[in-house]
Amino acid sequence: MADRIGAISVRLGIGRDNYRIAPGLYALGEPGAASPVLVTCNFKLTVDLLRRELAGRALWLLVVETYGINVWCAAGKKSFSTEEIAGRVRAAGLEKVVTHRRLILPQLAAPGVAAQKLRKLCGFSGVFGPVRADDLPAFLDADMHAGPEMRNVEFKLAERLKVALVEVHGARKFMGWILAACFLLALLGPGGFSFAGIAGAGAGAFGVALAGFLTGVFIVPAFLRRIPVRAFAAKGLIAGALMGLLLAAILGRAWPEKTAALMACAAFASWFAMHYTGSTPFTSLSGVDREMRRYMPVQAVLIVFATMFWLAWAWWGDSVTRGL
């Protein structure tokens, strides 16, 4: 139960940076000298997943130090590396524990591990297993042979929404500052210079920002393949603009206020959708950098103009609606 509660917390982003176990050699079941050796990271969520999928089997689990980072990200950061694996093999005295000289490596560790170099460093060769942990039993039963379907990286709806839950926790402070900014701007009079007017205007502005947040965090990943552009920030702009049009039609009183809602919703949706650039199987570091440099100025301009239109409606009212 403690493991399940911990897993839920980590899925929500709570305690994620410290959810780890000590590196070393672990026994699953009652392994012997001929039992397979699987290598993995020390992110506890990953280790618990392996324990669940391999329940009832006898094998060794060599956990390397990745500082609580999952296999894929750790390989990209080079903490899940050839040298780290070789060092853990030597530290565990693995050559005295098993009679074979083969390690099963996670496929997503390939960016950081040179299997051909491993034998030179520690005397063990490496074979890459399947992408997903739930394919490991079939992989082991097939004498460590992975079919094409085991090599494919997918990003299904449930997986995309799991990433979204982490974003909710990660954005809490940012959205807190946005809430404060909305009410500070409301003091300038978009709802009138009364407590009720300020409260209403501040809540309305934050509602638009919140709609953009939910669009970028949930709607964009849910319809990821249906939004006909490649860049995540652009996907957010499109989805956010559509949500902004809906908000404008329902809540807006005049075109400046409606325009402000559309712009702000699109900007926030684009900003949060852009966070997915590092969470999928089809982005790269250079692509992420290029996307941020291209779209962050667009997001900033949209927020500035949204604020101007919102305040213009408060300060000049009818003259603005007549075309000022």
N, C-alpha and C positions, 0 to 999 in steps of 0.2 A: 504493500500500500504506500509506503514511503517513497518507493521508486516511482509509482504511478503519479503521486502528488508532485514529486519533483519534475517529472516529465511534463505535466500540465503547466507548471510554473515556468519552465524553460520555454515551452511553446508560446507563452505569453510574454517572454522576454525578461522574466523575473529571475535574477540570479544566474543569468546565462554565462557570464564571464567566469564564474567560479564553479561551474558544474562539471567537475572533473574527478578522476581517480588517479591514484599513484601509478606511474609507469612501472612495468615489470612483466613477469611471466605468470599467467593465471591458468588454472585448470578448469575446464568445463566438463562436468561428468567425472569419469575416472580414466583419464588418458594414460596411454603407455608409451613405450619407446617408439612405436611405429605410428602413433597418432598424428594427424595433420597439425600444422602450426599456422594459425591465422594471425596476420599482423593488422593492427588497427590503431586509431588515435586514442587519446585518453579523455575525450569528451564523453561524459557518463551516459548521455542519451544514446550515443552510438554503441557503447559497450552493452547497455541494457537491451538494445534492439537485437544485437547479436546473440545475447543470452536467450532471448525469447525465441528467435528463429531457429536456433540450434539446440533447443531443449531436447534432452534425451540422447544426445550424441557425446562422444568422448573425444576431446581435442584440446590442444593448447592454444591459448590466446596471448600473443605477445603485444603488449600495449606500449606504444612509444610516447614520448613526451611531445605533445603539441600545444601545451598550455591551455587545454580546455577547448581547442578549436577543432571543428569537424574535419574529416579526411580531406574533402575537396578544397576547402579554404586553406587548411594547413599545408597542403601540397603546393598551392599557389604562393603561399608565404614562405615556402622552403623550410618549414619546421618539420613537416613530414618528409624526410629526405633519406637518401641512400645512407648517408653517414650516421644519421640518428638511428636507423634500423640496425645497421651493423654494430653500433655501440651498444644497443640494447641486447642484441644477440650475445655479444661477448660478456656483458654484465650479468646476464642470466645464466651463463655457462650452458647455452642451449645444446652445444655439441655433446655434452655429457648426459643430456636429458632424452634426446631422441637419436635414433640410429640413421635416419634419413637426413638429407641436406637440402630440403626444399621448403620455401616459405610461400604461403598464399597471400598475395598482396591485393588490397582493394583497387579496382580499376581506376577509380577517381583519384588515386594517389599518383598516377602515372606522370603528371607534370613535374613532380618533385623527386621521382625515384627512377634511377637507371638500373634496371634489373640485371643487365650484363655486367655492371660494375660491382654489384653486391657480392658476388662470389669471391672476387679479389679481396674485398675488405673483411669478410667474415667467414668465408667458406660455404655459405648457403646461397643457392640460386633462388630466383623469385619467379613465380607464375602469377599472372594477374587473374583474379577471380571475376565474378560478374559485377555489374553495376549495383544491383540491389541485393540487400541482405536476404530477402525472402527467396532468392534464387540459389543461395548457398547450398541448401540440402541437395538439390538436383545437380548442382555443379560437383559436389563431392561424390555423389552416387555415380556420376558419369566419368569417374576417374579424372576429375579436375579438367573437364572439357566444357567450355562455355559456347553455347550455340549463338547464332547472330542475334536472337531476341534478347539474350542476356547482356549483350554489348551496347544496346541502345539506351541512351539517356532520354527520359521523358520528363515532362513538367505538367502533370495532370492538374485538374481543377483543385482537388483536395490538397495537393502539395503547394499550389500557389496560395491558397487561402491560409495554410499553416504559416507561411511566410508573412502574410498580412497580419496575423495575430501578433507576431513579434513587433511589427511596425507600430501597432497601437500603443504598446508600452513604451517603445522608444521615442514616440512623438509627444509624450505627455507634457514634458517641460516646454517644448516648442509651442504646443497648442495653448498652454497656460499663458505664455507671453502674448500670443495672438489674442486671447480673451481680454487680457489687460489693455492691449493696444486698441481693441475695438471700443472699449468703454471710455478710454481716454479721448479717442476721436469723437465719440458721441457727445462729450462735453462741449464740443465746438458747435453743436446745435443741429445735427441732422434730424433729430426727433423733437426739437424744441427745447427751450431752456427750462425744463421742469424735470423733477425726479422721474416721473412716469415716462416722459419723452426720452430722457437719456437712457433709462433702463431698456425701453423698447428698441431704440436705435442700436444700442450696444449689443443687445441680444440678437437683433436681426442681422447685424454685420457678422457676428460670430457664427450665426446659423449658416450664412453663406460660406464662411471659411470652413466650417465643419462639413458642409456638403461637399466642398472641394476635397477635403481630407478623405472622406469616406469614398468618394469617387476614385481618387488616386490609389487608395489602399485596397479597396475591395472590388469595385466595378471594373477597373482596368485589368487587373490580373484575371478576373473571372471571364472577361471577354477578350483576353489577350490576342488570340488568333483571329478574332473577328474584326478588330479595328485595323483598317487597311493602310497602316504605315509601319515603318520598322522601328524608329526611335521610341523609347518608352515615354520620353517627355512629350513627344508629339501625340502619342496615344492619349496621354493625359490631357493635353490641350483640347483634343476633339471630344473626349468623353466629358471633360469639365465644361466645355462650351455648351454641349447639349443639356447637361444638368443645369447650367446657368440660365439657359433659355427657359427651362421649366420653372425655375425659381422666379425669374423675371415675370413670366406670365401669371404666376400665382400671387406673388407678393409685391411686385413693383408697382409704384403709383404713377411714375412718369418716366420718360425715356432716359434721363440721366441716371436715375436710380436703377432702372433695368439694365442699362449698359454697365454700371458699376458691378452689379451682381454677376453678370455674364463674365466680365473680365476677371474679377476676383476668384470666382469659382474655377475658371479655366486655369488661372495661375497656380492655385493651390493644388488642383488635381495634377497638373503637370509636374509640380515640385515633388509630390509624394510618389507619383508613378515612376519618376526618374530614379527613385531609390531601388527599384527592382533591377536596375542595370547590372548589379553585381550578384543577383540571386537566381540567375537562370543559366541554362546550358548553352545559350547562344549569344553571349557578350564577351568582350575582351577588355583588358585594361585600357588600351588605346582607344577603343570604341567608347568606353565610359567617359574617358577624359574629353574626347571630342564632343560627345553629347552634352556634357555639363557646360563646356565653354560656349556651345552654340545656343543652348536653351535657357541658361540661367539669366542672361540679360533680357530675354523675352519675358520671362516670368516677372522680373523686377519692374520692367516697363508697364506690364499689365497691372501690377499692384499699384504703382504710382498713379496711373490714369484712373483706375477704379476709385481710389481715394479722392482724387480731384473731382470726378463726376459726382460722387456721393456728397461731398461737401458743397459743391456748386449748387446742387438741388436745395440744400439747406439755406445757403446764403442768398441765392438769387431767385430761387423758386420759379415763379411764372415767367420771368424774363428768359430763363434758361430754356424752358419748354417752348418758348416762342422762337428759339433759334439763336440765342446769344452765344 
